[in-house]
Amino acid sequence: MTRLHVARRLLAGSYGGIAGTVYGTIMVMATLVAGSTAEPDPTRLAAIVATTVLVLWAAHVYAHGLAESIDLGRRLDGAELRSIASRELSIPLAAVPPVVALLLGAVGLLRETRAVWLAMGLGVVTLAVQGLRYARVEKLGRTGTLVAVAINLALGLALVALKALVAH
Protein backbone atom coordinates (compact mmCIF):
# COMPACT_ATOMS: atom_id res chain seq x y z
CA MET A 1 0.00 0.00 0.00
CA THR A 2 1.55 3.32 -1.07
CA ARG A 3 1.72 6.37 1.18
CA LEU A 4 -0.74 8.15 -1.13
CA HIS A 5 -3.19 5.26 -0.79
CA VAL A 6 -2.84 5.28 3.01
CA ALA A 7 -3.32 9.06 3.17
CA ARG A 8 -6.33 8.85 0.87
CA ARG A 9 -7.89 6.11 2.96
CA LEU A 10 -7.36 8.14 6.14
CA LEU A 11 -8.87 11.28 4.63
CA ALA A 12 -11.64 9.84 2.48
CA GLY A 13 -12.25 6.36 3.84
CA SER A 14 -12.36 3.11 1.94
CA TYR A 15 -14.60 2.63 -1.08
CA GLY A 16 -17.01 0.46 0.86
CA GLY A 17 -16.60 2.41 4.09
CA ILE A 18 -18.71 5.48 3.39
CA ALA A 19 -21.14 4.56 6.18
CA GLY A 20 -18.35 3.88 8.66
CA THR A 21 -16.54 7.08 7.76
CA VAL A 22 -19.71 9.15 8.21
CA TYR A 23 -20.55 7.35 11.45
CA GLY A 24 -17.01 7.71 12.78
CA THR A 25 -16.82 11.38 11.80
CA ILE A 26 -20.13 12.20 13.49
CA MET A 27 -18.97 10.29 16.57
CA VAL A 28 -15.71 12.29 16.63
CA MET A 29 -17.51 15.60 16.21
CA ALA A 30 -20.10 14.75 18.86
CA THR A 31 -17.31 13.77 21.25
CA LEU A 32 -15.55 17.08 20.57
CA VAL A 33 -18.80 18.88 21.39
CA ALA A 34 -19.31 16.89 24.59
CA GLY A 35 -15.71 17.49 25.67
CA SER A 36 -15.74 21.19 24.84
CA THR A 37 -15.00 23.78 27.45
CA ALA A 38 -14.27 27.49 27.29
CA GLU A 39 -10.57 26.63 27.75
CA PRO A 40 -9.92 23.60 25.53
CA ASP A 41 -7.27 21.04 26.37
CA PRO A 42 -6.34 19.35 23.08
CA THR A 43 -4.40 16.57 24.82
CA ARG A 44 -7.44 15.63 26.90
CA LEU A 45 -9.76 15.94 23.89
CA ALA A 46 -7.49 13.78 21.72
CA ALA A 47 -7.50 11.07 24.40
CA ILE A 48 -11.28 11.31 24.85
CA VAL A 49 -11.92 11.18 21.09
CA ALA A 50 -9.53 8.29 20.47
CA THR A 51 -10.83 6.27 23.42
CA THR A 52 -14.48 6.90 22.60
CA VAL A 53 -14.06 5.97 18.95
CA LEU A 54 -12.11 2.80 19.75
CA VAL A 55 -14.60 1.66 22.39
CA LEU A 56 -17.60 2.31 20.13
CA TRP A 57 -15.83 0.66 17.18
CA ALA A 58 -15.20 -2.43 19.32
CA ALA A 59 -18.87 -2.41 20.37
CA HIS A 60 -19.88 -2.05 16.71
CA VAL A 61 -17.67 -5.01 15.71
CA TYR A 62 -19.01 -7.05 18.62
CA ALA A 63 -22.63 -6.30 17.70
CA HIS A 64 -22.04 -7.21 14.05
CA GLY A 65 -20.26 -10.37 15.18
CA LEU A 66 -23.23 -11.37 17.32
CA ALA A 67 -25.64 -10.68 14.47
CA GLU A 68 -23.60 -12.70 11.97
CA SER A 69 -23.19 -15.52 14.47
CA ILE A 70 -26.96 -15.67 14.94
CA ASP A 71 -27.56 -15.49 11.18
CA LEU A 72 -25.11 -18.36 10.59
CA GLY A 73 -26.37 -20.38 13.55
CA ARG A 74 -22.86 -20.87 14.91
CA ARG A 75 -20.02 -19.11 16.68
CA LEU A 76 -17.74 -17.06 14.40
CA ASP A 77 -14.12 -18.06 14.07
CA GLY A 78 -11.23 -15.63 14.47
CA ALA A 79 -10.88 -15.00 10.74
CA GLU A 80 -14.55 -14.08 10.44
CA LEU A 81 -14.33 -11.71 13.40
CA ARG A 82 -11.16 -10.12 11.97
CA SER A 83 -13.00 -9.69 8.68
CA ILE A 84 -15.77 -7.77 10.43
CA ALA A 85 -13.23 -5.63 12.31
CA SER A 86 -11.43 -4.88 9.05
CA ARG A 87 -14.67 -4.07 7.24
CA GLU A 88 -15.58 -1.58 9.98
CA LEU A 89 -12.09 -0.05 10.18
CA SER A 90 -13.37 3.13 8.51
CA ILE A 91 -14.97 4.07 11.85
CA PRO A 92 -11.72 4.54 13.81
CA LEU A 93 -9.86 5.77 10.71
CA ALA A 94 -12.30 8.69 10.58
CA ALA A 95 -10.81 9.86 13.89
CA VAL A 96 -7.22 10.05 12.65
CA PRO A 97 -7.22 13.52 10.99
CA PRO A 98 -9.10 15.26 13.86
CA VAL A 99 -6.91 13.58 16.49
CA VAL A 100 -3.78 14.67 14.58
CA ALA A 101 -5.14 18.24 14.57
CA LEU A 102 -5.70 18.04 18.32
CA LEU A 103 -2.20 16.68 18.88
CA LEU A 104 -0.77 19.60 16.85
CA GLY A 105 -2.42 21.83 19.44
CA ALA A 106 -1.16 19.66 22.28
CA VAL A 107 2.47 20.06 21.20
CA GLY A 108 2.10 23.78 20.55
CA LEU A 109 2.23 23.82 16.75
CA LEU A 110 -1.29 25.26 16.74
CA ARG A 111 -3.10 27.37 19.30
CA GLU A 112 -5.31 25.13 21.43
CA THR A 113 -8.61 26.64 20.28
CA ARG A 114 -7.45 26.59 16.65
CA ALA A 115 -6.59 22.88 16.95
CA VAL A 116 -10.08 22.08 18.23
CA TRP A 117 -11.75 24.11 15.49
CA LEU A 118 -9.48 22.51 12.89
CA ALA A 119 -10.57 19.09 14.16
CA MET A 120 -14.21 20.16 13.79
CA GLY A 121 -13.51 21.62 10.34
CA LEU A 122 -11.86 18.39 9.21
CA GLY A 123 -15.04 16.62 10.29
CA VAL A 124 -17.18 18.96 8.20
CA VAL A 125 -14.90 18.51 5.17
CA THR A 126 -14.95 14.73 5.63
CA LEU A 127 -18.75 14.73 5.69
CA ALA A 128 -18.88 16.84 2.52
CA VAL A 129 -16.43 14.48 0.79
CA GLN A 130 -18.52 11.47 1.81
CA GLY A 131 -21.63 13.16 0.38
CA LEU A 132 -19.76 13.63 -2.90
CA ARG A 133 -18.52 10.03 -2.85
CA TYR A 134 -22.04 8.74 -2.22
CA ALA A 135 -23.39 10.84 -5.09
CA ARG A 136 -20.69 9.51 -7.42
CA VAL A 137 -21.25 5.87 -6.43
CA GLU A 138 -25.00 6.30 -6.89
CA LYS A 139 -24.46 8.23 -10.15
CA LEU A 140 -26.62 11.08 -8.91
CA GLY A 141 -27.07 14.16 -11.03
CA ARG A 142 -26.26 17.68 -9.95
CA THR A 143 -29.38 18.06 -7.80
CA GLY A 144 -28.92 14.69 -6.12
CA THR A 145 -25.27 15.48 -5.46
CA LEU A 146 -26.18 18.81 -3.90
CA VAL A 147 -28.79 17.13 -1.70
CA ALA A 148 -26.36 14.40 -0.56
CA VAL A 149 -23.67 16.95 0.28
CA ALA A 150 -26.19 19.29 1.92
CA ILE A 151 -27.52 16.55 4.20
CA ASN A 152 -24.02 15.59 5.31
CA LEU A 153 -23.02 19.23 5.76
CA ALA A 154 -26.19 19.91 7.75
CA LEU A 155 -25.22 17.14 10.18
CA GLY A 156 -21.69 18.49 10.49
CA LEU A 157 -22.69 22.13 10.79
CA ALA A 158 -25.35 21.30 13.39
CA LEU A 159 -22.57 19.75 15.49
CA VAL A 160 -20.35 22.79 14.89
CA ALA A 161 -23.19 25.07 16.05
CA LEU A 162 -23.75 22.89 19.10
CA LYS A 163 -20.03 23.04 19.89
CA ALA A 164 -20.08 26.83 19.64
CA LEU A 165 -23.03 26.96 22.04
CA VAL A 166 -21.56 24.47 24.53
CA ALA A 167 -18.10 26.05 24.62
CA HIS A 168 -19.33 29.57 25.22
Legacy VTK file of the C-alpha trace (Angstrom):
# vtk DataFile Version 3.0
C-alpha trace
ASCII
DATASET POLYDATA
POINTS 168 float
0.000 0.000 0.000
1.550 3.322 -1.070
1.720 6.375 1.183
-0.735 8.146 -1.130
-3.188 5.261 -0.788
-2.836 5.281 3.006
-3.320 9.059 3.173
-6.326 8.855 0.868
-7.891 6.112 2.960
-7.361 8.143 6.142
-8.872 11.278 4.625
-11.638 9.838 2.483
-12.249 6.358 3.844
-12.357 3.111 1.944
-14.599 2.630 -1.075
-17.011 0.463 0.860
-16.596 2.409 4.089
-18.712 5.480 3.390
-21.145 4.558 6.175
-18.349 3.880 8.656
-16.536 7.085 7.763
-19.706 9.149 8.214
-20.551 7.347 11.446
-17.009 7.706 12.780
-16.824 11.380 11.801
-20.129 12.200 13.491
-18.968 10.286 16.566
-15.714 12.294 16.628
-17.508 15.602 16.208
-20.096 14.754 18.861
-17.307 13.771 21.248
-15.551 17.081 20.568
-18.800 18.878 21.390
-19.307 16.885 24.588
-15.707 17.494 25.670
-15.735 21.188 24.836
-15.003 23.781 27.454
-14.270 27.489 27.288
-10.570 26.626 27.746
-9.916 23.602 25.527
-7.270 21.045 26.369
-6.341 19.352 23.075
-4.402 16.574 24.824
-7.437 15.628 26.904
-9.759 15.941 23.893
-7.490 13.776 21.717
-7.502 11.075 24.401
-11.279 11.308 24.850
-11.921 11.185 21.091
-9.532 8.286 20.472
-10.829 6.270 23.423
-14.483 6.897 22.595
-14.055 5.967 18.949
-12.105 2.802 19.748
-14.603 1.661 22.393
-17.597 2.313 20.135
-15.829 0.659 17.181
-15.202 -2.433 19.321
-18.870 -2.407 20.372
-19.875 -2.053 16.715
-17.669 -5.007 15.710
-19.015 -7.055 18.625
-22.634 -6.302 17.704
-22.042 -7.207 14.053
-20.260 -10.366 15.175
-23.232 -11.368 17.322
-25.641 -10.681 14.471
-23.603 -12.700 11.967
-23.191 -15.517 14.469
-26.962 -15.673 14.943
-27.565 -15.493 11.175
-25.110 -18.358 10.587
-26.373 -20.380 13.552
-22.861 -20.874 14.914
-20.021 -19.110 16.676
-17.739 -17.064 14.397
-14.123 -18.064 14.068
-11.226 -15.633 14.470
-10.875 -14.997 10.737
-14.552 -14.075 10.438
-14.333 -11.713 13.404
-11.161 -10.120 11.974
-12.998 -9.686 8.682
-15.774 -7.767 10.433
-13.234 -5.632 12.306
-11.427 -4.877 9.047
-14.669 -4.073 7.238
-15.583 -1.584 9.984
-12.090 -0.046 10.177
-13.366 3.132 8.509
-14.969 4.072 11.852
-11.721 4.542 13.815
-9.863 5.766 10.709
-12.296 8.688 10.579
-10.811 9.861 13.887
-7.221 10.053 12.655
-7.223 13.519 10.987
-9.100 15.257 13.855
-6.909 13.576 16.488
-3.785 14.666 14.585
-5.139 18.237 14.567
-5.705 18.042 18.322
-2.202 16.682 18.878
-0.771 19.598 16.855
-2.421 21.831 19.438
-1.161 19.664 22.282
2.468 20.063 21.201
2.097 23.781 20.553
2.235 23.819 16.745
-1.292 25.264 16.744
-3.100 27.368 19.303
-5.310 25.127 21.425
-8.605 26.638 20.281
-7.452 26.594 16.651
-6.593 22.883 16.945
-10.082 22.081 18.233
-11.751 24.109 15.494
-9.482 22.513 12.891
-10.568 19.092 14.159
-14.214 20.156 13.787
-13.507 21.624 10.340
-11.865 18.394 9.211
-15.039 16.621 10.286
-17.182 18.958 8.198
-14.895 18.511 5.174
-14.945 14.727 5.632
-18.750 14.726 5.691
-18.877 16.837 2.525
-16.432 14.484 0.791
-18.521 11.471 1.810
-21.626 13.159 0.384
-19.759 13.625 -2.901
-18.519 10.031 -2.849
-22.037 8.741 -2.225
-23.394 10.841 -5.092
-20.689 9.514 -7.416
-21.248 5.868 -6.426
-24.999 6.296 -6.891
-24.455 8.229 -10.152
-26.620 11.076 -8.915
-27.071 14.156 -11.029
-26.255 17.683 -9.951
-29.385 18.065 -7.796
-28.923 14.686 -6.118
-25.273 15.481 -5.455
-26.177 18.814 -3.895
-28.793 17.132 -1.697
-26.365 14.398 -0.563
-23.673 16.945 0.277
-26.190 19.292 1.920
-27.520 16.553 4.200
-24.016 15.587 5.311
-23.016 19.226 5.756
-26.185 19.910 7.752
-25.223 17.141 10.181
-21.692 18.489 10.494
-22.687 22.125 10.786
-25.347 21.299 13.391
-22.572 19.745 15.487
-20.348 22.789 14.892
-23.187 25.074 16.046
-23.745 22.891 19.097
-20.032 23.039 19.894
-20.076 26.826 19.640
-23.031 26.963 22.039
-21.561 24.471 24.527
-18.099 26.050 24.623
-19.330 29.574 25.216
LINES 1 169
168 0 1 2 3 4 5 6 7 8 9 10 11 12 13 14 15 16 17 18 19 20 21 22 23 24 25 26 27 28 29 30 31 32 33 34 35 36 37 38 39 40 41 42 43 44 45 46 47 48 49 50 51 52 53 54 55 56 57 58 59 60 61 62 63 64 65 66 67 68 69 70 71 72 73 74 75 76 77 78 79 80 81 82 83 84 85 86 87 88 89 90 91 92 93 94 95 96 97 98 99 100 101 102 103 104 105 106 107 108 109 110 111 112 113 114 115 116 117 118 119 120 121 122 123 124 125 126 127 128 129 130 131 132 133 134 135 136 137 138 139 140 141 142 143 144 145 146 147 148 149 150 151 152 153 154 155 156 157 158 159 160 161 162 163 164 165 166 167
